[in-house]
Amino acid sequence: MSQIDTPPETLTETTPTPPVEATEARTPVQHWVVPSVDVLDKDGELRLLLDLPGVRAEGLTVRVEDAVLEVSAQRSDRPERGFRRSFRLPDTVDGAGIQAALRHGVLTLDLPRRAETRARTITVRVG
């Protein structure tokens, strides 16, 4: 697995979205922080590592809509502050297959390639 110094051209950040309104489960966020992210190339597939200190799984939302991956989170100890970052996904990523794991304040997102875009070996028949 190699680290990419800058995100690939096909994985682009989108414009920040407006704050989320208050719900019964969450207070309105007054201040958004853009979390740092490492983009790794793992055998031709992408892995994103986002730093989300103080965030628990119940305060985290990861969603894909119209080829845009959005991560938003609230800390339980400071609900008025939140994290938000979004990326436009390349056509090669299978949005339905994205996997997410949160461990020790780091969110890992694995973005698999669509089957039709993966390299494959073609068997040559004789005769």
Beta strands, then each sheet from edge to edge (+ up, - down):
strand 1: 2-4
strand 2: 12-13
strand 3: 31-33
strand 4: 37-42
strand 5: 45-51
strand 6: 55-65
strand 7: 68-75
strand 8: 81-88
strand 9: 99-103
strand 10: 106-111
sheet 1: 1+ 4- 5+ 10- 9+
sheet 2: 2+ 8- 3-
sheet 3: 2+ 8- 7+ 6-
end
